[in-house]
Amino acid sequence: MPERFDVHDHRHALKLHKDTGQTQLWENKKGLDCPACDDAFADLLISEKRHNSFNRPDGRFCVVRDEDRLLVFTH
């Protein structure tokens, strides 16, 4: 099983733009690779909410589901 993506392990490369308690929006400042496709991602949305609604991103996106959260990586 792939290793869980931990923002604290990558904090040096990410900039937090928004944190509501159940969702976080991060910007990838150092070209970290997406755990789903291995390409660099632009932004990361992490949601612990059961139901989510998203606006359409401008480009490709990848989704990783953990036991307790959903991660959406935009490219």
C-alpha positions in Angstrom: 0.0 0.0 0.0 1.4 3.5 -0.9 2.5 5.6 2.0 0.0 8.2 3.3 0.7 11.8 2.1 1.6 13.8 5.2 1.6 17.5 4.7 3.8 17.9 7.8 6.5 15.8 6.2 6.3 18.2 3.2 5.6 21.5 5.0 8.8 23.1 3.7 7.5 22.8 0.1 3.8 23.7 0.7 2.1 27.0 1.5 -1.2 26.9 3.4 -3.8 29.2 1.8 -7.0 28.2 3.7 -7.9 26.0 6.7 -11.5 25.7 7.8 -10.9 22.9 10.2 -12.4 20.3 7.9 -10.7 21.4 4.7 -7.3 22.7 3.8 -6.0 24.3 0.6 -2.2 24.1 0.0 0.0 25.4 -2.8 2.9 23.3 -4.0 5.9 25.8 -3.9 8.7 23.2 -4.6 7.4 20.9 -7.3 6.4 17.9 -5.1 5.1 14.9 -7.0 1.5 13.8 -6.9 1.2 10.4 -5.2 -1.4 9.3 -7.7 0.5 10.0 -11.0 4.0 11.0 -10.0 3.8 14.3 -11.8 4.3 17.6 -10.0 1.0 19.1 -8.7 0.0 22.7 -8.4 -2.4 22.7 -5.5 -3.7 20.3 -2.9 -7.2 20.3 -1.4 -7.6 18.0 1.7 -11.1 17.4 3.0 -12.2 15.5 6.0 -15.9 16.2 5.2 -18.1 13.3 4.1 -19.8 15.3 1.3 -17.8 17.7 -1.0 -18.6 19.9 -3.9 -15.9 21.3 -6.1 -15.7 23.9 -8.9 -14.2 22.6 -12.1 -10.4 22.9 -12.1 -8.7 24.5 -15.1 -6.8 21.3 -15.9 -6.1 17.7 -14.9 -6.6 16.6 -11.3 -6.0 13.4 -9.3 -7.9 12.1 -6.3 -6.4 10.0 -3.4 -8.7 8.6 -0.8 -7.5 7.8 2.7 -9.6 6.2 5.4 -10.5 9.6 6.9 -9.9 12.2 4.2 -10.0 13.0 0.5 -7.0 14.6 -1.3 -7.5 16.4 -4.6 -4.3 17.3 -6.5 -4.6 19.8 -9.3 -2.1 20.0 -12.1 
